[in-house]
Amino acid sequence: MKNIKIIVEKHPDGYIAYPLGIEGVVVGEGDSYEEALADVKSAIRFHIETFGEKVLDPESLLDAFVAEAVV
């Protein structure tokens, strides 16, 4: 088991969740925070089963920050 940082975003039509530090695209969704988190955890397990543990690179992500910028 590995600890993976996951971002969960709340949108008007539900929740979106995605992990940080994993090679490739992995996304989960749901009507609630818990559903989105469960969905992305399932997607992460599938991604690792499909592509192998090489998609996990714990050294590549040291920390995560949320920043705000005017564009």
Secondary structure as GFF3:
##gff-version 3
##sequence-region A 1 71
A	DSSP	beta_strand	6	11	.	.	.	ID=ss1
A	DSSP	beta_strand	14	19	.	.	.	ID=ss2
A	DSSP	beta_strand	28	30	.	.	.	ID=ss3
A	DSSP	alpha_helix	33	51	.	.	.	ID=ss4
A	DSSP	three_ten_helix	53	55	.	.	.	ID=ss5
###
